[in-house]
């Protein structure tokens, strides 16, 4: 019997990357899992692979409030409640602010911030009933603004502030709110990152084979949920960035610029 036997877990953005790894982990641990995404094909493949498990999938766009409401309602109708809500759906960007279309930043905010707000709003009472856990999958960019990712950083800063406020509001209820910040992770997020025109860039500027695996990130998130951690920063580089930025912000500016630029051009 798995450690999550009898529990219901909702994971947004579960068709790929960290989200998919989370879905697989919780299913293997005996949970009923509801997940969503925009790729009908990827969700169908997930459903076929785990046809013997307690899995609900739905094609939605988290930028749309009605889609989020329908997804949460369907999860509650199928499984009777929610023990853990993981707001994982996210999108990145790679474009300088002076060049980017404002609609690109708006799209990033809609997915990363508003998608989490919508799903949490409609799931909230059911999570409170079970003294459950609400998780936001964030980023180091929620602690430190990153060049070429102004909209992404803004969305993660907003996510942190909102979750911290929600955590404080819910303290008397026994409901736990937390945020987790993976470092660079092997996933499709860089290929799908929006360029200055709001289109997927279709490539990764990083050597994906050297990054933390999505399965390892999922394992660490699961461990943090069990221990009801307040927040989690993953990887040495992530911890280093957060602490240098906190203690020596001027130095952090220079180090971050050096990491992302080469010969005056954004390379990462």
HUQUIBEL-V179809 format. One record per residue. OMEGA is omega in whole degrees, -180 to 180 (NA if undefined). NEAR is the number of other C-alpha atoms within 8 Angstrom. D_FIRST is the distance of its C-alpha to the first C-alpha in whole Angstrom. Layout:
# HUQUIBEL-V179809
OMEGA	NEAR	D_FIRST
OMEGA	NEAR	D_FIRST
This chain:
# HUQUIBEL-V179809
-178	5	0
-178	8	4
180	6	7
179	9	8
179	10	7
180	7	10
175	10	12
-179	13	15
177	14	16
-179	12	20
175	16	21
-180	12	25
-174	15	26
-176	18	23
-174	13	25
170	11	26
-178	12	26
-179	13	24
179	15	23
178	11	22
177	13	20
178	13	18
-178	12	17
-179	8	16
-178	10	14
176	13	12
-180	13	11
179	8	10
171	11	7
-179	13	7
164	15	10
-174	15	13
171	14	16
179	12	20
-176	15	22
177	15	26
-180	15	28
-179	8	32
179	8	31
-178	8	31
-179	6	30
178	9	28
177	15	26
179	9	26
178	8	25
-179	9	22
179	11	21
-178	7	22
-178	6	20
-178	9	17
179	8	18
-179	4	15
-179	7	13
-172	10	14
174	12	17
176	9	20
179	10	23
177	9	27
178	10	30
173	10	32
-175	9	34
175	15	33
-177	9	37
-177	8	37
-179	9	36
177	6	36
179	10	33
179	15	31
-180	11	32
-180	8	31
-180	11	28
178	11	26
-180	9	28
178	8	26
-180	14	22
-180	10	23
-178	8	24
-171	6	21
173	9	19
180	7	21
-180	11	21
177	17	20
-177	13	18
174	12	19
179	14	22
178	12	22
-174	15	26
-175	14	26
-178	14	29
177	8	32
-179	12	35
178	12	37
176	15	41
-178	11	44
177	11	47
-177	11	50
-178	7	50
-178	4	54
-170	7	53
171	12	50
-178	9	51
178	6	49
178	7	47
178	15	45
179	12	44
180	9	44
179	9	41
178	16	39
-178	13	40
-180	11	39
-170	14	35
-179	15	34
-174	13	35
177	11	36
177	16	33
180	14	31
-178	8	33
-176	12	33
180	13	29
180	11	29
-176	7	32
179	11	30
-165	11	27
-175	8	28
-180	7	28
176	10	25
179	17	23
-180	11	25
-176	7	24
-176	10	21
-173	11	22
-174	13	20
174	13	21
-176	14	24
170	12	24
175	13	27
-173	11	27
-173	14	31
171	11	33
178	13	35
174	12	38
176	15	37
-173	8	38
178	10	41
-176	10	43
-180	9	43
-178	9	46
-177	10	46
-176	13	43
180	12	45
178	12	43
178	15	40
179	13	40
-178	11	42
-179	13	38
172	14	36
179	11	39
179	10	38
179	13	35
-178	11	35
180	8	37
-180	8	36
178	12	32
176	10	34
-180	8	36
178	9	33
-179	11	31
178	7	34
-172	7	35
-179	11	31
-178	9	31
-176	6	32
-175	7	29
177	9	26
-176	14	25
177	12	25
-177	13	26
176	15	26
-178	13	28
-173	14	27
175	12	30
169	14	29
177	12	32
-174	6	33
176	11	30
-180	11	30
180	11	30
-170	8	32
180	9	33
176	13	37
-178	10	38
-179	12	37
-177	14	39
174	15	42
-175	13	45
-179	13	48
179	8	49
179	9	45
179	8	44
-177	9	42
172	11	43
178	8	41
176	7	41
178	8	39
-177	7	42
176	5	39
-170	7	38
-176	9	35
-178	5	34
-176	5	34
176	9	32
-179	10	28
178	9	26
180	12	24
178	9	21
176	8	22
179	12	23
179	13	20
-180	10	18
176	8	21
178	9	20
179	8	17
180	8	18
177	10	21
179	9	19
-177	7	16
-179	6	20
177	8	22
177	9	24
178	7	28
-179	8	28
172	9	27
-174	11	30
173	10	29
-180	8	31
-179	6	34
178	7	37
178	12	35
-180	10	35
-179	8	39
-178	11	40
-175	11	39
177	8	40
179	11	43
-180	13	44
-174	7	43
-176	6	46
-173	8	48
179	9	48
177	7	51
179	9	50
177	11	47
-176	9	49
-179	8	51
179	8	48
178	9	46
-179	9	49
-178	8	49
-173	8	46
-176	10	46
172	11	50
-178	9	52
175	4	56
-178	5	55
177	6	53
-176	9	49
180	7	47
NA	7	44
